[in-house]
Amino acid sequence: MVRAVQECLHAVLWNGTVGMAPLGHQLPAELTVVPLAGMPPSRVVVATNEGDSNPLADSFVVLAKAAYRT
């Protein structure tokens, strides 16, 4: 889990993970940017690799969904 865009960028560059950042942030040239068109603004975004069954990520998604619905 990361707390800021900069931490997310470091995780992507160092670990090969996938990250999302708001438009307008300066991103390193080593990263590929793919805009998410047609998506409404969201306060919480979680992205995982398809088929990856990380129990920590799965638990976080369950808790985030429950918190968002309340």
mmCIF file as gemmi writes it, N, C-alpha and C atoms, coordinates in Angstrom:
data_model
loop_
_atom_site.group_PDB
_atom_site.id
_atom_site.type_symbol
_atom_site.label_atom_id
_atom_site.label_alt_id
_atom_site.label_comp_id
_atom_site.label_asym_id
_atom_site.label_entity_id
_atom_site.label_seq_id
_atom_site.pdbx_PDB_ins_code
_atom_site.Cartn_x
_atom_site.Cartn_y
_atom_site.Cartn_z
_atom_site.occupancy
_atom_site.B_iso_or_equiv
_atom_site.pdbx_formal_charge
_atom_site.auth_seq_id
_atom_site.auth_asym_id
_atom_site.pdbx_PDB_model_num
ATOM 1 N N . MET Axp A 1 ? 0.845 -1.162 0 1 0 ? 1 A 1
ATOM 2 C CA . MET Axp A 1 ? 0 0 0 1 0 ? 1 A 1
ATOM 3 C C . MET Axp A 1 ? 0.901 1.24 0 1 0 ? 1 A 1
ATOM 4 N N . VAL Axp A 2 ? 0.439 2.267 -0.673 1 0 ? 2 A 1
ATOM 5 C CA . VAL Axp A 2 ? 1.186 3.517 -0.709 1 0 ? 2 A 1
ATOM 6 C C . VAL Axp A 2 ? 0.295 4.646 -0.224 1 0 ? 2 A 1
ATOM 7 N N . ARG Axp A 3 ? 0.914 5.701 0.272 1 0 ? 3 A 1
ATOM 8 C CA . ARG Axp A 3 ? 0.159 6.829 0.821 1 0 ? 3 A 1
ATOM 9 C C . ARG Axp A 3 ? 0.202 8.058 -0.055 1 0 ? 3 A 1
ATOM 10 N N . ALA Axp A 4 ? 1.088 8.081 -1.034 1 0 ? 4 A 1
ATOM 11 C CA . ALA Axp A 4 ? 1.239 9.266 -1.874 1 0 ? 4 A 1
ATOM 12 C C . ALA Axp A 4 ? 1.649 8.847 -3.279 1 0 ? 4 A 1
ATOM 13 N N . VAL Axp A 5 ? 1.455 9.746 -4.215 1 0 ? 5 A 1
ATOM 14 C CA . VAL Axp A 5 ? 1.794 9.459 -5.611 1 0 ? 5 A 1
ATOM 15 C C . VAL Axp A 5 ? 3.269 9.103 -5.73 1 0 ? 5 A 1
ATOM 16 N N . GLN Axp A 6 ? 4.133 9.811 -5.014 1 0 ? 6 A 1
ATOM 17 C CA . GLN Axp A 6 ? 5.577 9.549 -5.098 1 0 ? 6 A 1
ATOM 18 C C . GLN Axp A 6 ? 5.914 8.123 -4.653 1 0 ? 6 A 1
ATOM 19 N N . GLU Axp A 7 ? 5.274 7.643 -3.588 1 0 ? 7 A 1
ATOM 20 C CA . GLU Axp A 7 ? 5.489 6.269 -3.142 1 0 ? 7 A 1
ATOM 21 C C . GLU Axp A 7 ? 5.011 5.273 -4.202 1 0 ? 7 A 1
ATOM 22 N N . CYS Axp A 8 ? 3.905 5.585 -4.844 1 0 ? 8 A 1
ATOM 23 C CA . CYS Axp A 8 ? 3.378 4.726 -5.903 1 0 ? 8 A 1
ATOM 24 C C . CYS Axp A 8 ? 4.367 4.66 -7.064 1 0 ? 8 A 1
ATOM 25 N N . LEU Axp A 9 ? 4.924 5.802 -7.442 1 0 ? 9 A 1
ATOM 26 C CA . LEU Axp A 9 ? 5.893 5.836 -8.541 1 0 ? 9 A 1
ATOM 27 C C . LEU Axp A 9 ? 7.12 4.994 -8.211 1 0 ? 9 A 1
ATOM 28 N N . HIS Axp A 10 ? 7.6 5.097 -6.984 1 0 ? 10 A 1
ATOM 29 C CA . HIS Axp A 10 ? 8.759 4.298 -6.583 1 0 ? 10 A 1
ATOM 30 C C . HIS Axp A 10 ? 8.433 2.807 -6.649 1 0 ? 10 A 1
ATOM 31 N N . ALA Axp A 11 ? 7.26 2.424 -6.192 1 0 ? 11 A 1
ATOM 32 C CA . ALA Axp A 11 ? 6.877 1.011 -6.233 1 0 ? 11 A 1
ATOM 33 C C . ALA Axp A 11 ? 6.809 0.507 -7.667 1 0 ? 11 A 1
ATOM 34 N N . VAL Axp A 12 ? 6.273 1.321 -8.552 1 0 ? 12 A 1
ATOM 35 C CA . VAL Axp A 12 ? 6.169 0.922 -9.963 1 0 ? 12 A 1
ATOM 36 C C . VAL Axp A 12 ? 7.551 0.783 -10.579 1 0 ? 12 A 1
ATOM 37 N N . LEU Axp A 13 ? 8.416 1.752 -10.341 1 0 ? 13 A 1
ATOM 38 C CA . LEU Axp A 13 ? 9.75 1.717 -10.933 1 0 ? 13 A 1
ATOM 39 C C . LEU Axp A 13 ? 10.617 0.605 -10.359 1 0 ? 13 A 1
ATOM 40 N N . TRP Axp A 14 ? 10.541 0.375 -9.063 1 0 ? 14 A 1
ATOM 41 C CA . TRP Axp A 14 ? 11.432 -0.58 -8.419 1 0 ? 14 A 1
ATOM 42 C C . TRP Axp A 14 ? 10.918 -2.012 -8.453 1 0 ? 14 A 1
ATOM 43 N N . ASN Axp A 15 ? 9.587 -2.186 -8.382 1 0 ? 15 A 1
ATOM 44 C CA . ASN Axp A 15 ? 9.025 -3.525 -8.246 1 0 ? 15 A 1
ATOM 45 C C . ASN Axp A 15 ? 8.251 -3.999 -9.472 1 0 ? 15 A 1
ATOM 46 N N . GLY Axp A 16 ? 8.054 -3.129 -10.446 1 0 ? 16 A 1
ATOM 47 C CA . GLY Axp A 16 ? 7.302 -3.523 -11.629 1 0 ? 16 A 1
ATOM 48 C C . GLY Axp A 16 ? 5.814 -3.667 -11.386 1 0 ? 16 A 1
ATOM 49 N N . THR Axp A 17 ? 5.315 -3.009 -10.342 1 0 ? 17 A 1
ATOM 50 C CA . THR Axp A 17 ? 3.883 -3.063 -10.06 1 0 ? 17 A 1
ATOM 51 C C . THR Axp A 17 ? 3.141 -2.113 -10.979 1 0 ? 17 A 1
ATOM 52 N N . VAL Axp A 18 ? 1.834 -2.09 -10.863 1 0 ? 18 A 1
ATOM 53 C CA . VAL Axp A 18 ? 0.992 -1.189 -11.638 1 0 ? 18 A 1
ATOM 54 C C . VAL Axp A 18 ? 0.508 -0.099 -10.696 1 0 ? 18 A 1
ATOM 55 N N . GLY Axp A 19 ? 0.516 1.14 -11.151 1 0 ? 19 A 1
ATOM 56 C CA . GLY Axp A 19 ? 0.06 2.233 -10.307 1 0 ? 19 A 1
ATOM 57 C C . GLY Axp A 19 ? -0.823 3.188 -11.076 1 0 ? 19 A 1
ATOM 58 N N . MET Axp A 20 ? -1.556 3.996 -10.337 1 0 ? 20 A 1
ATOM 59 C CA . MET Axp A 20 ? -2.405 5.026 -10.937 1 0 ? 20 A 1
ATOM 60 C C . MET Axp A 20 ? -2.094 6.351 -10.267 1 0 ? 20 A 1
ATOM 61 N N . ALA Axp A 21 ? -2.111 7.416 -11.071 1 0 ? 21 A 1
ATOM 62 C CA . ALA Axp A 21 ? -1.833 8.747 -10.541 1 0 ? 21 A 1
ATOM 63 C C . ALA Axp A 21 ? -2.795 9.739 -11.183 1 0 ? 21 A 1
ATOM 64 N N . PRO Axp A 22 ? -3.133 10.793 -10.463 1 0 ? 22 A 1
ATOM 65 C CA . PRO Axp A 22 ? -3.989 11.824 -11.049 1 0 ? 22 A 1
ATOM 66 C C . PRO Axp A 22 ? -3.298 12.484 -12.236 1 0 ? 22 A 1
ATOM 67 N N . LEU Axp A 23 ? -4.09 12.949 -13.188 1 0 ? 23 A 1
ATOM 68 C CA . LEU Axp A 23 ? -3.532 13.675 -14.321 1 0 ? 23 A 1
ATOM 69 C C . LEU Axp A 23 ? -2.817 14.917 -13.822 1 0 ? 23 A 1
ATOM 70 N N . GLY Axp A 24 ? -1.772 15.31 -14.512 1 0 ? 24 A 1
ATOM 71 C CA . GLY Axp A 24 ? -1.061 16.518 -14.154 1 0 ? 24 A 1
ATOM 72 C C . GLY Axp A 24 ? 0.189 16.281 -13.342 1 0 ? 24 A 1
ATOM 73 N N . HIS Axp A 25 ? 0.378 15.087 -12.808 1 0 ? 25 A 1
ATOM 74 C CA . HIS Axp A 25 ? 1.598 14.787 -12.064 1 0 ? 25 A 1
ATOM 75 C C . HIS Axp A 25 ? 2.734 14.519 -13.046 1 0 ? 25 A 1
ATOM 76 N N . GLN Axp A 26 ? 3.913 15.015 -12.713 1 0 ? 26 A 1
ATOM 77 C CA . GLN Axp A 26 ? 5.089 14.734 -13.529 1 0 ? 26 A 1
ATOM 78 C C . GLN Axp A 26 ? 5.513 13.289 -13.288 1 0 ? 26 A 1
ATOM 79 N N . LEU Axp A 27 ? 5.54 12.515 -14.356 1 0 ? 27 A 1
ATOM 80 C CA . LEU Axp A 27 ? 5.914 11.111 -14.24 1 0 ? 27 A 1
ATOM 81 C C . LEU Axp A 27 ? 7.251 10.883 -14.927 1 0 ? 27 A 1
ATOM 82 N N . PRO Axp A 28 ? 8.066 9.962 -14.406 1 0 ? 28 A 1
ATOM 83 C CA . PRO Axp A 28 ? 9.353 9.669 -15.027 1 0 ? 28 A 1
ATOM 84 C C . PRO Axp A 28 ? 9.176 9.154 -16.456 1 0 ? 28 A 1
ATOM 85 N N . ALA Axp A 29 ? 10.155 9.402 -17.292 1 0 ? 29 A 1
ATOM 86 C CA . ALA Axp A 29 ? 10.105 8.981 -18.692 1 0 ? 29 A 1
ATOM 87 C C . ALA Axp A 29 ? 10.051 7.465 -18.824 1 0 ? 29 A 1
ATOM 88 N N . GLU Axp A 30 ? 10.503 6.736 -17.803 1 0 ? 30 A 1
ATOM 89 C CA . GLU Axp A 30 ? 10.516 5.268 -17.862 1 0 ? 30 A 1
ATOM 90 C C . GLU Axp A 30 ? 9.123 4.65 -17.741 1 0 ? 30 A 1
ATOM 91 N N . LEU Axp A 31 ? 8.134 5.448 -17.368 1 0 ? 31 A 1
ATOM 92 C CA . LEU Axp A 31 ? 6.778 4.929 -17.177 1 0 ? 31 A 1
ATOM 93 C C . LEU Axp A 31 ? 5.915 5.177 -18.407 1 0 ? 31 A 1
ATOM 94 N N . THR Axp A 32 ? 5.001 4.262 -18.652 1 0 ? 32 A 1
ATOM 95 C CA . THR Axp A 32 ? 4.02 4.416 -19.713 1 0 ? 32 A 1
ATOM 96 C C . THR Axp A 32 ? 2.718 4.884 -19.086 1 0 ? 32 A 1
ATOM 97 N N . VAL Axp A 33 ? 2.11 5.9 -19.662 1 0 ? 33 A 1
ATOM 98 C CA . VAL Axp A 33 ? 0.865 6.455 -19.14 1 0 ? 33 A 1
ATOM 99 C C . VAL Axp A 33 ? -0.281 6.008 -20.03 1 0 ? 33 A 1
ATOM 100 N N . VAL Axp A 34 ? -1.314 5.457 -19.414 1 0 ? 34 A 1
ATOM 101 C CA . VAL Axp A 34 ? -2.518 5.045 -20.131 1 0 ? 34 A 1
ATOM 102 C C . VAL Axp A 34 ? -3.702 5.725 -19.45 1 0 ? 34 A 1
ATOM 103 N N . PRO Axp A 35 ? -4.29 6.754 -20.083 1 0 ? 35 A 1
ATOM 104 C CA . PRO Axp A 35 ? -5.419 7.45 -19.46 1 0 ? 35 A 1
ATOM 105 C C . PRO Axp A 35 ? -6.639 6.537 -19.338 1 0 ? 35 A 1
ATOM 106 N N . LEU Axp A 36 ? -7.403 6.698 -18.261 1 0 ? 36 A 1
ATOM 107 C CA . LEU Axp A 36 ? -8.648 5.965 -18.071 1 0 ? 36 A 1
ATOM 108 C C . LEU Axp A 36 ? -9.798 6.855 -18.518 1 0 ? 36 A 1
ATOM 109 N N . ALA Axp A 37 ? -10.195 6.728 -19.758 1 0 ? 37 A 1
ATOM 110 C CA . ALA Axp A 37 ? -11.261 7.559 -20.315 1 0 ? 37 A 1
ATOM 111 C C . ALA Axp A 37 ? -12.629 7.017 -19.91 1 0 ? 37 A 1
ATOM 112 N N . GLY Axp A 38 ? -13.553 7.919 -19.692 1 0 ? 38 A 1
ATOM 113 C CA . GLY Axp A 38 ? -14.923 7.532 -19.4 1 0 ? 38 A 1
ATOM 114 C C . GLY Axp A 38 ? -15.172 7.058 -17.981 1 0 ? 38 A 1
ATOM 115 N N . MET Axp A 39 ? -14.217 7.25 -17.101 1 0 ? 39 A 1
ATOM 116 C CA . MET Axp A 39 ? -14.383 6.829 -15.712 1 0 ? 39 A 1
ATOM 117 C C . MET Axp A 39 ? -14.687 8.056 -14.856 1 0 ? 39 A 1
ATOM 118 N N . PRO Axp A 40 ? -15.702 7.979 -13.992 1 0 ? 40 A 1
ATOM 119 C CA . PRO Axp A 40 ? -15.984 9.109 -13.114 1 0 ? 40 A 1
ATOM 120 C C . PRO Axp A 40 ? -14.885 9.247 -12.056 1 0 ? 40 A 1
ATOM 121 N N . PRO Axp A 41 ? -14.71 10.447 -11.492 1 0 ? 41 A 1
ATOM 122 C CA . PRO Axp A 41 ? -13.715 10.621 -10.428 1 0 ? 41 A 1
ATOM 123 C C . PRO Axp A 41 ? -13.995 9.673 -9.268 1 0 ? 41 A 1
ATOM 124 N N . SER Axp A 42 ? -12.945 9.188 -8.639 1 0 ? 42 A 1
ATOM 125 C CA . SER Axp A 42 ? -13.077 8.248 -7.537 1 0 ? 42 A 1
ATOM 126 C C . SER Axp A 42 ? -12.067 8.585 -6.452 1 0 ? 42 A 1
ATOM 127 N N . ARG Axp A 43 ? -12.467 8.439 -5.195 1 0 ? 43 A 1
ATOM 128 C CA . ARG Axp A 43 ? -11.556 8.682 -4.089 1 0 ? 43 A 1
ATOM 129 C C . ARG Axp A 43 ? -10.695 7.464 -3.805 1 0 ? 43 A 1
ATOM 130 N N . VAL Axp A 44 ? -11.16 6.274 -4.18 1 0 ? 44 A 1
ATOM 131 C CA . VAL Axp A 44 ? -10.415 5.045 -3.912 1 0 ? 44 A 1
ATOM 132 C C . VAL Axp A 44 ? -10.296 4.241 -5.195 1 0 ? 44 A 1
ATOM 133 N N . VAL Axp A 45 ? -9.07 3.849 -5.507 1 0 ? 45 A 1
ATOM 134 C CA . VAL Axp A 45 ? -8.824 3.011 -6.672 1 0 ? 45 A 1
ATOM 135 C C . VAL Axp A 45 ? -7.9 1.884 -6.252 1 0 ? 45 A 1
ATOM 136 N N . VAL Axp A 46 ? -8.27 0.67 -6.608 1 0 ? 46 A 1
ATOM 137 C CA . VAL Axp A 46 ? -7.429 -0.484 -6.328 1 0 ? 46 A 1
ATOM 138 C C . VAL Axp A 46 ? -7.232 -1.236 -7.636 1 0 ? 46 A 1
ATOM 139 N N . ALA Axp A 47 ? -5.984 -1.534 -7.959 1 0 ? 47 A 1
ATOM 140 C CA . ALA Axp A 47 ? -5.686 -2.299 -9.168 1 0 ? 47 A 1
ATOM 141 C C . ALA Axp A 47 ? -4.783 -3.461 -8.789 1 0 ? 47 A 1
ATOM 142 N N . THR Axp A 48 ? -5.123 -4.64 -9.272 1 0 ? 48 A 1
ATOM 143 C CA . THR Axp A 48 ? -4.301 -5.818 -9.044 1 0 ? 48 A 1
ATOM 144 C C . THR Axp A 48 ? -4.121 -6.542 -10.368 1 0 ? 48 A 1
ATOM 145 N N . ASN Axp A 49 ? -3.116 -7.391 -10.419 1 0 ? 49 A 1
ATOM 146 C CA . ASN Axp A 49 ? -2.921 -8.206 -11.612 1 0 ? 49 A 1
ATOM 147 C C . ASN Axp A 49 ? -3.992 -9.282 -11.664 1 0 ? 49 A 1
ATOM 148 N N . GLU Axp A 50 ? -4.558 -9.486 -12.843 1 0 ? 50 A 1
ATOM 149 C CA . GLU Axp A 50 ? -5.572 -10.514 -13.021 1 0 ? 50 A 1
ATOM 150 C C . GLU Axp A 50 ? -4.981 -11.879 -12.663 1 0 ? 50 A 1
ATOM 151 N N . GLY Axp A 51 ? -5.709 -12.633 -11.872 1 0 ? 51 A 1
ATOM 152 C CA . GLY Axp A 51 ? -5.241 -13.951 -11.483 1 0 ? 51 A 1
ATOM 153 C C . GLY Axp A 51 ? -4.331 -13.967 -10.271 1 0 ? 51 A 1
ATOM 154 N N . ASP Axp A 52 ? -3.926 -12.79 -9.782 1 0 ? 52 A 1
ATOM 155 C CA . ASP Axp A 52 ? -3.067 -12.717 -8.597 1 0 ? 52 A 1
ATOM 156 C C . ASP Axp A 52 ? -3.944 -12.843 -7.362 1 0 ? 52 A 1
ATOM 157 N N . SER Axp A 53 ? -3.689 -13.82 -6.537 1 0 ? 53 A 1
ATOM 158 C CA . SER Axp A 53 ? -4.516 -14.03 -5.346 1 0 ? 53 A 1
ATOM 159 C C . SER Axp A 53 ? -3.723 -13.687 -4.09 1 0 ? 53 A 1
ATOM 160 N N . ASN Axp A 54 ? -3.436 -12.408 -3.928 1 0 ? 54 A 1
ATOM 161 C CA . ASN Axp A 54 ? -2.734 -11.924 -2.746 1 0 ? 54 A 1
ATOM 162 C C . ASN Axp A 54 ? -3.769 -11.701 -1.642 1 0 ? 54 A 1
ATOM 163 N N . PRO Axp A 55 ? -3.709 -12.455 -0.532 1 0 ? 55 A 1
ATOM 164 C CA . PRO Axp A 55 ? -4.726 -12.309 0.508 1 0 ? 55 A 1
ATOM 165 C C . PRO Axp A 55 ? -4.762 -10.913 1.132 1 0 ? 55 A 1
ATOM 166 N N . LEU Axp A 56 ? -3.639 -10.218 1.196 1 0 ? 56 A 1
ATOM 167 C CA . LEU Axp A 56 ? -3.646 -8.856 1.746 1 0 ? 56 A 1
ATOM 168 C C . LEU Axp A 56 ? -4.413 -7.909 0.834 1 0 ? 56 A 1
ATOM 169 N N . ALA Axp A 57 ? -4.184 -8.01 -0.471 1 0 ? 57 A 1
ATOM 170 C CA . ALA Axp A 57 ? -4.904 -7.159 -1.42 1 0 ? 57 A 1
ATOM 171 C C . ALA Axp A 57 ? -6.387 -7.501 -1.409 1 0 ? 57 A 1
ATOM 172 N N . ASP Axp A 58 ? -6.705 -8.787 -1.377 1 0 ? 58 A 1
ATOM 173 C CA . ASP Axp A 58 ? -8.114 -9.196 -1.343 1 0 ? 58 A 1
ATOM 174 C C . ASP Axp A 58 ? -8.814 -8.658 -0.101 1 0 ? 58 A 1
ATOM 175 N N . SER Axp A 59 ? -8.158 -8.739 1.049 1 0 ? 59 A 1
ATOM 176 C CA . SER Axp A 59 ? -8.737 -8.222 2.3 1 0 ? 59 A 1
ATOM 177 C C . SER Axp A 59 ? -8.929 -6.712 2.226 1 0 ? 59 A 1
ATOM 178 N N . PHE Axp A 60 ? -7.937 -6.011 1.667 1 0 ? 60 A 1
ATOM 179 C CA . PHE Axp A 60 ? -8.056 -4.564 1.539 1 0 ? 60 A 1
ATOM 180 C C . PHE Axp A 60 ? -9.252 -4.192 0.671 1 0 ? 60 A 1
ATOM 181 N N . VAL Axp A 61 ? -9.446 -4.9 -0.433 1 0 ? 61 A 1
ATOM 182 C CA . VAL Axp A 61 ? -10.572 -4.609 -1.325 1 0 ? 61 A 1
ATOM 183 C C . VAL Axp A 61 ? -11.894 -4.808 -0.589 1 0 ? 61 A 1
ATOM 184 N N . VAL Axp A 62 ? -12.019 -5.881 0.16 1 0 ? 62 A 1
ATOM 185 C CA . VAL Axp A 62 ? -13.252 -6.139 0.917 1 0 ? 62 A 1
ATOM 186 C C . VAL Axp A 62 ? -13.512 -5.002 1.907 1 0 ? 62 A 1
ATOM 187 N N . LEU Axp A 63 ? -12.484 -4.604 2.656 1 0 ? 63 A 1
ATOM 188 C CA . LEU Axp A 63 ? -12.636 -3.529 3.645 1 0 ? 63 A 1
ATOM 189 C C . LEU Axp A 63 ? -12.932 -2.184 2.977 1 0 ? 63 A 1
ATOM 190 N N . ALA Axp A 64 ? -12.266 -1.893 1.872 1 0 ? 64 A 1
ATOM 191 C CA . ALA Axp A 64 ? -12.486 -0.621 1.172 1 0 ? 64 A 1
ATOM 192 C C . ALA Axp A 64 ? -13.908 -0.548 0.641 1 0 ? 64 A 1
ATOM 193 N N . LYS Axp A 65 ? -14.394 -1.641 0.067 1 0 ? 65 A 1
ATOM 194 C CA . LYS Axp A 65 ? -15.779 -1.655 -0.424 1 0 ? 65 A 1
ATOM 195 C C . LYS Axp A 65 ? -16.769 -1.431 0.708 1 0 ? 65 A 1
ATOM 196 N N . ALA Axp A 66 ? -16.547 -2.08 1.841 1 0 ? 66 A 1
ATOM 197 C CA . ALA Axp A 66 ? -17.447 -1.921 2.98 1 0 ? 66 A 1
ATOM 198 C C . ALA Axp A 66 ? -17.424 -0.481 3.486 1 0 ? 66 A 1
ATOM 199 N N . ALA Axp A 67 ? -16.24 0.125 3.557 1 0 ? 67 A 1
ATOM 200 C CA . ALA Axp A 67 ? -16.121 1.498 4.038 1 0 ? 67 A 1
ATOM 201 C C . ALA Axp A 67 ? -16.761 2.477 3.074 1 0 ? 67 A 1
ATOM 202 N N . TYR Axp A 68 ? -16.63 2.22 1.781 1 0 ? 68 A 1
ATOM 203 C CA . TYR Axp A 68 ? -17.168 3.129 0.773 1 0 ? 68 A 1
ATOM 204 C C . TYR Axp A 68 ? -18.691 3.12 0.776 1 0 ? 68 A 1
ATOM 205 N N . ARG Axp A 69 ? -19.281 1.997 1.08 1 0 ? 69 A 1
ATOM 206 C CA . ARG Axp A 69 ? -20.747 1.854 1.048 1 0 ? 69 A 1
ATOM 207 C C . ARG Axp A 69 ? -21.42 2.448 2.262 1 0 ? 69 A 1
ATOM 208 N N . THR Axp A 70 ? -20.656 2.756 3.322 1 0 ? 70 A 1
ATOM 209 C CA . THR Axp A 70 ? -21.282 3.27 4.534 1 0 ? 70 A 1
ATOM 210 C C . THR Axp A 70 ? -21.344 4.768 4.53 1 0 ? 70 A 1
